[in-house]
Each structure stands twice: as C-alpha cells, then as structure tokens.
Amino acid sequence: MLHHLSFEVRPGEKVGVLGRTGSGKSTLALSFFRFVEPVEGRILIDGLDIAKMGLTDLRSKLTIIPRECGHRAVPRLPRAPPRSVPHVA
C-alpha cells in the first residue's frame, strides 16, 4: 500500500522504480494503468486525471519496459572489522 506519494516526471525523463519486495513497485505500475484505483488522491499525466480517461485510451499511451533480472551475483568485498583496516595518512 502506498501512502503520501507525490512526484513529477518531466518530458523526456526516464524513470526507474526500485525497492524491496512488498514496497509498492507493482502497485505503482498497476495504478498508472488503472488496474488498481487510488482510494484517495489522484494521478495526473500531462495534467489530465487518469480516472477521467477511457481505459483503452489511457493504456494505449503508456508503456512499461521490464528489466530482465538475471540472477547474477554481484561481487562484493568482505567487510573488515574496524580495527583491522590499516590507517593511511
């Protein structure tokens, strides 16, 4: 569930939505396409309230480009205990 969310995307900007499992990424995406309707507030696209647009018209103007998520390991260095890190002057 999303609460008190407000943001603006300017023309030509690209947006990525990141977050932990259950943080609302899918709910946000589904809201743009009106698969999920807001309980309060509104969603404006180009100044138009999407709740007042026809579904076919709205959905024909939006695109989601999914990121293919491979299960590649991200290389990381082990964290050293604070006292074993050499002091560099």
C-alpha positions as CSV (number, residue, x, y, z in Angstrom):
1,M,0.0,0.0,0.0
2,L,1.4,3.4,-0.9
3,H,0.8,6.5,1.3
4,H,1.5,10.2,0.7
5,L,3.3,9.6,-2.6
6,S,4.0,12.6,-4.9
7,F,6.5,13.0,-7.7
8,E,6.8,14.7,-11.0
9,V,8.5,13.3,-14.2
10,R,9.3,15.9,-16.8
11,P,9.0,15.3,-20.5
12,G,11.9,13.2,-21.8
13,E,13.0,11.9,-18.4
14,K,13.3,8.2,-17.8
15,V,12.3,6.7,-14.5
16,G,13.3,3.5,-12.8
17,V,11.4,2.2,-9.9
18,L,13.4,0.2,-7.3
19,G,12.6,-1.2,-3.9
20,R,12.4,-4.1,-1.7
21,T,9.8,-6.9,-2.0
22,G,6.5,-5.5,-0.9
23,S,7.5,-1.9,-1.1
24,G,4.8,-0.9,-3.7
25,K,6.6,-1.1,-7.1
26,S,3.9,-3.2,-8.7
27,T,1.1,-1.3,-7.1
28,L,2.5,1.9,-8.5
29,A,2.8,0.5,-12.0
30,L,-0.7,-1.1,-11.8
31,S,-2.1,2.3,-10.7
32,F,-0.8,4.1,-13.8
33,F,-2.8,1.6,-15.9
34,R,-5.8,1.7,-13.6
35,F,-5.7,-1.9,-12.6
36,V,-5.6,-0.5,-9.1
37,E,-7.6,2.6,-8.3
38,P,-6.5,5.1,-5.7
39,V,-8.6,5.2,-2.5
40,E,-7.8,8.9,-2.2
41,G,-5.9,11.5,-4.2
42,R,-5.4,11.3,-8.0
43,I,-2.9,10.5,-10.7
44,L,-2.3,13.2,-13.3
45,I,-0.5,12.5,-16.6
46,D,0.2,15.6,-18.6
47,G,-2.2,17.5,-16.3
48,L,-5.1,15.0,-17.0
49,D,-6.7,13.0,-14.2
50,I,-6.4,9.4,-15.5
51,A,-9.6,8.4,-13.6
52,K,-11.5,10.5,-16.2
53,M,-9.8,8.9,-19.2
54,G,-11.1,5.9,-21.0
55,L,-9.2,2.7,-20.2
56,T,-8.4,1.9,-23.8
57,D,-7.1,5.5,-24.5
58,L,-5.1,5.6,-21.3
59,R,-3.5,2.2,-21.7
60,S,-2.6,2.8,-25.4
61,K,-0.5,5.7,-24.4
62,L,1.6,4.0,-21.7
63,T,4.4,1.5,-21.9
64,I,6.3,-0.5,-19.3
65,I,9.7,-1.8,-20.3
66,P,10.5,-4.6,-17.8
67,R,14.1,-5.1,-16.8
68,E,15.2,-8.7,-17.3
69,C,16.6,-9.7,-13.9
70,G,19.3,-12.3,-14.2
71,H,20.4,-14.0,-11.0
72,R,24.0,-12.8,-11.4
73,A,26.0,-12.5,-8.2
74,V,27.2,-9.0,-7.5
75,P,30.9,-9.1,-6.5
76,R,31.5,-7.6,-3.1
77,L,34.5,-7.4,-0.8
78,P,34.0,-8.9,2.7
79,R,33.6,-6.2,5.3
80,A,36.7,-6.0,7.5
81,P,36.3,-5.4,11.2
82,P,37.1,-1.8,12.0
83,R,40.3,-2.4,13.9
84,S,41.9,-4.5,11.0
85,V,41.6,-1.7,8.5
86,P,45.1,-0.1,8.2
87,H,45.3,3.7,8.8
88,V,46.5,5.6,5.7
89,A,47.9,9.1,6.3
